[in-house]
């Protein structure tokens, strides 16, 4: 990879605080772009719009998904904005290139009853570590945590009464989160069991630990959720981020202001949070279509579409 691209990735890691996973994705995209430029006899630093456009077209011809193509374009845009910011070049060759349209999909989530059944699974499934797993599921759901935020929770970042805590989200942005009464009770039950497993020679302040007393990793959290999902019988794609989606969906469905939900989720952009209002509309549409004597799916869809065009 050219030195300038390496410097940009170092900047993202050290200054912007980009997560390791996101950094790896950016690095992959930029390495691909650098290889394309090299094969075309062009330096990425001085590439023109035609080279960037050709690179995106090449990805599409290779069969890359629209989401992947747009992510690659975003990575390239970020690189050129960085070059402009630090005076390396004056123009952005990617500025005239639009994202590829992607089909709108609703985020995976559980309805309130489904979420209640899922959070009760540790009590009945008889697997793994029930006290920890119930506290983990309820903490992630009731606070709307990202998986990385959950794994990074420490005793020091929790409020003394276990009603919530302080987390560090994307870009190093701190925010306060809150746990439900059920979540607080689960944490209170888990903490003595946690303390009993902590090894004196290797103490840790991390809230969620593995059965050997070490810090629970992000892959470990993902495996725990998957283990319960396989036993849930919900026939849904239940993964860690689905619990965060469920949190946001339930708040919006209960009438919570979308800007409050944005703050609780730690979203930088309101548009990211607003997709949960679409979830609510989709649910209302389906309930209407199944319950009203004249409410066919086709009829409701056409009316909704007509309203959106006004």
C-alpha positions in Angstrom: 0.0 0.0 0.0 1.3 3.5 -0.9 2.8 5.4 2.0 0.2 8.1 1.8 -2.7 5.6 2.3 -0.9 4.1 5.2 -0.6 7.6 6.8 -4.3 8.1 6.3 -5.2 4.9 8.0 -2.9 5.8 10.9 -4.7 9.1 11.1 -8.1 7.4 11.3 -6.8 5.1 14.1 -4.9 7.6 16.2 -6.9 10.8 15.7 -10.4 9.8 14.7 -10.5 6.8 16.9 -12.0 4.5 14.3 -12.6 1.0 15.5 -10.4 -1.9 14.4 -13.1 -3.5 12.4 -14.0 -0.4 10.5 -10.3 0.4 10.0 -9.8 -3.1 8.5 -12.7 -2.5 6.1 -11.3 0.9 5.0 -7.8 -0.6 4.6 -9.2 -3.4 2.4 -11.0 -0.9 0.2 -8.1 1.5 -0.2 -5.7 -1.4 -0.8 -8.0 -2.5 -3.6 -8.1 1.1 -5.0 -4.3 1.4 -4.8 -3.9 -1.9 -6.8 -6.3 -0.6 -9.4 -4.4 2.7 -9.7 -1.1 0.8 -10.0 -2.4 -1.4 -12.7 -3.6 1.7 -14.5 -0.3 3.5 -14.1 -1.8 6.2 -11.8 -0.8 7.4 -8.4 -3.8 7.4 -6.0 -2.7 10.8 -4.7 -3.2 12.4 -8.2 -6.0 10.2 -9.6 -8.7 12.0 -11.5 -12.5 11.5 -11.5 -12.3 9.1 -14.5 -10.0 6.8 -12.5 -12.2 6.7 -9.5 -15.3 6.2 -11.7 -13.6 3.4 -13.5 -12.6 1.8 -10.2 -16.2 1.8 -9.0 -17.4 0.5 -12.4 -14.8 -2.3 -12.1 -16.1 -3.3 -8.7 -19.7 -3.5 -10.1 -18.6 -5.6 -13.1 -16.9 -8.0 -10.6 -20.3 -8.5 -9.0 -19.6 -6.7 -5.7 -22.8 -5.9 -3.8 -24.1 -2.4 -3.9 -23.4 -1.9 -0.2 -19.8 -3.0 -0.7 -19.3 -0.7 -3.7 -20.7 2.3 -1.7 -18.4 1.5 1.2 -15.4 1.4 -1.1 -16.5 4.8 -2.6 -16.9 6.2 1.0 -13.4 5.0 1.8 -11.9 6.7 -1.2 -13.9 9.9 -0.5 -12.5 10.0 3.0 -9.0 9.6 1.7 -9.3 12.6 -0.7 -11.0 14.8 1.9 -8.0 14.1 4.2 -5.6 15.1 1.4 -7.5 18.3 0.9 -7.6 19.1 4.6 -3.9 18.8 4.9 -3.1 20.7 1.7 -1.8 17.8 -0.4 -4.4 18.5 -3.2 -7.1 21.0 -3.9 -9.8 19.0 -5.5 -11.8 15.8 -4.6 -12.0 13.5 -7.7 -14.7 11.5 -6.0 -17.1 14.4 -5.4 -19.0 14.0 -8.6 -19.6 10.2 -8.3 -22.9 9.2 -6.7 -23.6 6.1 -4.6 -25.3 3.2 -6.2 -28.9 2.8 -5.2 -29.5 0.0 -2.7 -32.8 -1.7 -1.8 -34.2 -0.3 1.4 -34.3 -3.1 4.1 -35.7 -2.9 7.6 -33.2 -3.7 10.4 -33.6 -7.1 12.1 -35.3 -6.7 15.5 -37.6 -8.5 17.9 -41.0 -7.3 19.0 -41.6 -6.7 22.8 -43.0 -10.2 23.5 -40.2 -11.9 21.5 -37.6 -9.9 23.3 -39.1 -10.8 26.7 -38.9 -14.5 25.7 -35.4 -14.2 24.5 -34.1 -12.5 27.6 -35.7 -15.3 29.7 -33.8 -18.0 27.8 -30.8 -18.1 30.2 -33.1 -19.1 33.0 -34.5 -22.1 31.1 -32.0 -23.2 28.5 -29.5 -24.6 31.0 -26.4 -23.7 28.9 -23.3 -21.5 29.3 -23.5 -19.1 32.4 -27.1 -18.1 33.0 -26.5 -15.3 35.5 -24.0 -13.6 33.2 -25.9 -14.2 30.0 -29.2 -12.8 31.3 -27.4 -9.7 32.6 -25.5 -9.4 29.2 -28.7 -9.7 27.1 -30.7 -7.2 29.2 -27.8 -4.7 29.4 -27.3 -4.8 25.6 -31.0 -4.5 24.9 -32.2 -2.0 27.6 -29.3 0.4 26.9 -29.2 -0.1 23.1 -25.5 -0.9 23.2 -23.2 -1.8 20.3 -21.4 -5.1 20.8 -18.1 -3.3 21.2 -19.6 -0.9 23.8 -20.9 -3.9 25.8 -17.6 -5.7 25.8 -15.8 -2.5 26.9 -18.0 -1.9 29.9 -16.2 -1.8 33.2 -17.2 -1.6 36.9 -15.8 1.9 37.0 -18.0 3.1 34.1 -21.2 1.9 35.8 -23.4 4.1 38.1 -23.2 2.9 41.7 -26.9 1.9 41.7 -26.5 0.0 38.4 -29.1 2.2 36.7 -26.8 2.9 33.8 -23.3 4.0 32.9 -20.9 5.8 30.6 -19.9 4.2 27.3 -17.5 5.3 24.5 -19.0 4.9 21.1 -17.8 5.5 17.5 -15.2 8.1 17.1 -14.4 8.1 20.8 -17.7 9.9 21.6 -18.9 9.4 25.1 -22.6 9.1 26.1 -24.7 8.0 29.1 -26.9 4.9 28.8 -29.5 3.5 31.2 -30.6 0.0 32.2 -34.1 -1.2 32.9 -35.2 -2.3 36.3 -35.0 -5.9 35.1 -31.5 -5.2 33.7 -30.4 -3.7 37.0 -31.7 -6.8 38.9 -29.9 -9.1 36.5 -26.6 -7.2 37.0 -27.0 -7.2 40.8 -27.4 -11.0 40.7 -24.5 -11.5 38.3 -21.9 -9.3 40.1 -21.3 -11.6 43.1 -20.9 -14.6 40.8 -18.5 -12.5 38.7 -16.4 -11.6 41.7 -16.1 -15.3 42.7 -14.6 -16.1 39.3 -12.0 -13.3 39.2 -8.5 -14.6 39.7 -6.5 -12.8 42.3 -3.3 -12.9 40.2 -5.1 -11.5 37.1 -7.8 -9.1 38.3 -9.9 -7.3 35.7 -12.3 -4.4 35.9 -14.2 -5.5 32.8 -17.9 -6.1 33.6 -18.5 -9.2 31.5 -16.0 -12.0 31.9 -15.7 -15.5 30.5 -16.0 -18.6 32.7 -12.2 -18.6 33.4 -12.3 -15.1 34.8 -10.8 -13.3 31.8 -12.4 -10.4 29.8 -15.2 -11.5 27.5 -14.3 -10.7 23.9 -16.5 -9.3 21.1 -16.5 -12.7 19.3 -17.4 -14.3 22.7 -20.4 -12.0 23.0 -21.5 -12.8 19.5 -21.2 -16.6 20.2 -23.3 -16.3 23.4 -26.1 -14.5 21.5 -25.9 -17.0 18.7 -26.1 -19.9 21.1 -29.3 -18.6 22.6 -30.7 -17.7 19.2 -30.4 -21.3 18.1 -32.5 -22.4 21.0 -35.1 -19.6 20.9 -37.4 -21.0 18.2 -38.1 -17.5 17.0 -37.1 -18.2 13.4 -35.5 -14.8 13.2 -32.0 -13.6 12.5 -31.1 -12.8 16.2 -27.7 -11.3 16.5 -26.1 -8.7 18.9 -27.0 -5.7 16.8 -30.6 -7.0 16.5 -30.9 -6.3 20.3 -29.9 -2.7 19.6 -32.4 -2.4 16.8 -35.1 -3.8 19.1 -34.3 -1.2 21.7 -34.6 1.6 19.2 -37.8 0.2 17.6 -39.5 -0.2 20.9 -38.7 3.4 21.9 -40.0 4.8 18.7 -43.1 2.6 18.8 -43.8 3.9 22.3 -43.8 7.5 21.1 -40.3 8.5 22.1 -38.9 11.5 20.2 -36.6 10.4 17.5 -33.9 12.9 18.6 -33.9 11.4 22.1 -33.4 7.9 20.5 -30.6 9.4 18.4 -28.9 10.6 21.6 -29.4 7.3 23.4 -28.0 5.3 20.4 -25.1 7.7 19.9 -25.9 8.2 16.2 -24.0 11.1 14.6 -26.8 11.6 12.0 -30.5 11.9 12.6 -31.2 10.2 9.3 -29.6 7.0 10.7 -32.1 6.9 13.5 -35.1 7.8 11.4 -35.1 4.4 9.8 -36.8 3.1 12.9 -39.9 5.3 12.1 -40.1 3.2 8.9 -40.2 0.0 11.0 -43.1 1.4 12.9 -44.9 2.4 9.6 -44.3 -1.1 8.2 -45.8 -2.7 11.3 -48.9 -0.5 11.2 -49.3 -1.3 7.5 -49.2 -5.0 8.2 -51.6 -4.8 11.1 -54.1 -2.8 9.1 -53.8 -5.2 6.1 -54.5 -8.2 8.3 -57.2 -6.7 10.4 -59.3 -4.4 8.2 -62.0 -6.1 6.0 -60.9 -4.0 3.0 -57.2 -3.8 3.9 -55.4 -5.8 1.2 -51.6 -5.5 1.2 -51.7 -4.2 -2.4 -54.2 -1.5 -1.5 -52.4 -0.3 1.5 -49.1 -0.3 -0.3 -50.4 1.8 -3.1 -52.0 4.3 -0.8 -48.9 4.6 1.3 -46.8 5.1 -1.8 -49.2 7.8 -3.1 -49.1 9.6 0.2 -45.2 9.6 0.1 -45.3 11.2 -3.3 -47.4 14.2 -2.1 
